[in-house]
Structure formats: structure tokens, C-alpha cells
Amino acid sequence: MDTNKSNTKAKNFKKNKNKKHTKPIDKQPL
């Protein structure tokens, strides 16, 4: 369970980082 939470957190962090760097391609599915 803890590992799952950590992975989700990391994924969300990556998503947020990508959002900042790729604003024009915001609608692109990951």
C-alpha cells in the first residue's frame, strides 16, 4: 500500500512538472 502511494505521488509530481514545461500540449493524453 505504501509503495502504491509513493508511486502515485511520484507520478503526480512528474505530471505537474510536465504541465509546467508543456503548456501548449496540455490536452495530450499520457
Beta strands, then each sheet from edge to edge (+ up, - down):
end
